Amino acid sequence: MPDTNVPLALVDRTWLGRLLAFRANPDKSENVRRYEALLDAEFASRWEAVRKQRQPSQAQLFGERDLGGLGLD
């Protein structure tokens, strides 16, 4: 498959992986590696924002002695 120009605004982490899977040469240029790192950082940032919106975890229902030392906490 020849190289194709794709607008970067349309490329997310999933599509970048799919596009690179079609390449005959699996080596990535430095620009592609930097863009991939940028997409990963953006994903991590968004995931952290979603995680912070969640309610705190439920308090533990059972104490250590109720579990019989099974280490299920």
C-alpha positions in Angstrom: 0.0 0.0 0.0 1.5 3.4 -0.9 1.9 6.1 1.6 -1.3 8.1 2.0 -2.0 11.5 3.4 -4.5 11.5 6.2 -5.6 14.6 8.1 -4.2 14.3 11.6 -7.5 15.6 13.1 -9.0 12.3 12.0 -6.3 10.1 13.5 -6.7 8.8 17.0 -4.8 6.1 18.9 -6.8 3.3 17.3 -6.7 4.6 13.8 -2.9 5.3 14.0 -2.3 1.7 15.0 -4.5 0.5 12.1 -2.8 2.7 9.6 0.6 1.6 10.7 -0.4 -2.1 10.5 -0.9 -1.7 6.7 2.7 -0.5 6.2 5.1 -3.0 4.7 7.9 -1.4 6.7 7.1 -1.6 10.4 9.7 1.0 11.4 8.2 4.3 12.6 9.8 7.6 11.9 10.7 9.9 14.8 7.7 12.2 13.9 5.3 9.3 14.1 6.7 8.1 17.4 6.3 11.7 18.8 2.8 11.9 17.5 2.0 8.5 19.0 3.4 9.7 22.4 1.3 12.9 22.1 -1.9 10.8 21.5 -1.0 8.6 24.5 -0.5 11.6 26.7 -3.8 13.1 25.6 -5.6 9.8 26.3 -4.0 9.5 29.7 -5.1 13.1 30.6 -8.7 12.5 29.5 -8.8 9.2 31.3 -7.6 10.9 34.5 -10.3 13.6 34.2 -13.0 10.9 33.8 -11.5 9.0 36.8 -11.6 12.1 39.0 -15.3 12.6 38.2 -16.2 9.2 39.7 -17.5 8.9 43.2 -15.2 7.7 45.9 -15.0 3.9 46.3 -17.4 2.3 48.7 -16.1 1.7 52.2 -14.9 -1.8 53.0 -17.9 -3.9 54.0 -16.0 -6.5 56.1 -13.1 -6.2 58.5 -10.0 -8.4 58.3 -11.3 -10.7 61.0 -14.6 -11.1 59.2 -12.7 -12.4 56.1 -10.8 -15.0 58.1 -7.4 -13.8 57.0 -8.0 -14.6 53.3 -6.5 -11.4 52.1 -9.5 -10.4 50.0 -9.4 -6.7 50.7 
